[in-house]
Amino acid sequence: MRNIEAVQRLHLWLETGDGMLLGLGRIQLLELVEELGSLNKAASAMGMSYRAAWGRMKQTETVIGEPLVERSGPKKGFRLTPLGHDIVRLFRAWHQDVENFAVSRARELFPWTTEPFSEDNPKVPSSS
């Protein structure tokens, strides 16, 4: 058998009968809103339109029933609400727990090295 070094990639999200609730993209959007103080800048940093970002944010807030972002400051920027902060923290913890379990299980089952994906060191396999 070849020496294989696999990288685990997971895409996790939560949805309800009312629509999309949360996924990694929405969490990243929330984190960027907090970091940049602007939904427009956060959308731009993610390569999406303001309208798309606003629509996703409003969809999630509608499903949850409470706001995750609020206007702030003299320039009318945005910041996360306390619930927004909690949602980001809880989603990140859940995602990490699932990822840790999945890597551990893959290492038990498969006869090759399996590592978690990391933004800092993605080890994305080449297509050759």
N, C-alpha and C positions, 0 to 999 in steps of 0.2 A: 504494500500500500504506500502511496505517496505520502510525504510529510505535509499534512494539511494544517493550515492555521486559519481557522474560521473566525469571523467576527459576527456576533449576534446583533441583529437589528430588530427592534420591536416598534410597532405602531399601535399605540393604545389610545382609545377614546371612549367616552361615555355618551350615550344618546338615550332619549326617551321617546315616547310616542308623539311628543310635541316637537321633536327635532333634536338637532345636535346640541349637546350640553357642553362637553369639554374635550379637547384633544391637545396634543403638544403644541400645535400651531397657535391655538388660542392662548395657551399658557405663555408661550414666547411673546405673543402680542401684548399680553398684560405686563410681563416683565419689562418689555421695551417702553411701554407707556410710563411705567414708574421711573425707569432710568432716564428717559428723554423728556418727560413731562408733556408729551404731545402725542395724540393718536395719529396725526398726520405724519409726524417724523417716525413713529413706530411702524406705521404701514409702509412708508417708503423704505425703511431699513429692511423690511421683510419682502420687498419687491411686489407689494400689492397696492391697489388704489385705496384712497381714503374711504371711498364708498364701500368697498369690499370689507375693509376692516371695521367700519362702523356697523355694517350689516351683521357681521359675525358677532360683534360685541353685543349688539341689541338682541340678536337671536338667543344668545346664552343668557343674557339678563332676563329676557322674557320667560325662558324655561325655568330659571331659578326663582324669578319673582322679585328680585332685588337688584339694585345697581352694583356693579363691580368697579366702575370708574365714576369719578365726579369732577366737575370743573374746579379749577383751583387757580390761585394767583391773579395778579393784575392783568396778565396777558391771556387770561381765560384758557390756560392749558388744562391738562388732565392729570389726575393722580388716582391711585387705587383707593377704594374704600377699605375699611377694615375687613369686610367680607372678601373683597378682591385679594387682599394679602393672604387671608386664610386659605382661599381656594388655590392660589398658586403654591403655597407651602404644602397643603394636603395632597394636591395632584403630584407634585414633585416627589413627596415621600412615597406615595402609592406606586408611582412609576418606578422608582428605585427599588422598592421591595419586589415588584413583579420581575424586573430585570435581573436582580440578584438571584431569585429563585430559578429563573429560566436559564441563566448561565450555569448555575450549579447543576441543574438537571441535565443540561446538554453535556456537561463534562462527565457526568455519570454514564450517560447512554452512548455517546459516540467515541470512537477510538482515535479522535484527533483533538488538537488543542482548540478550545473555544474561549474567546475573550469577549468582554462587553464592548459595544461601540462607545467611542469617546470623541467628542468634538475636537479635543486637543490632539488626539492620536487616532484618527479614524481607521487606519489600516484597511481601507476599502480595496477589495480585490480588483486587480486589473481585468479588463475584458478580453485579454489575449488568451 
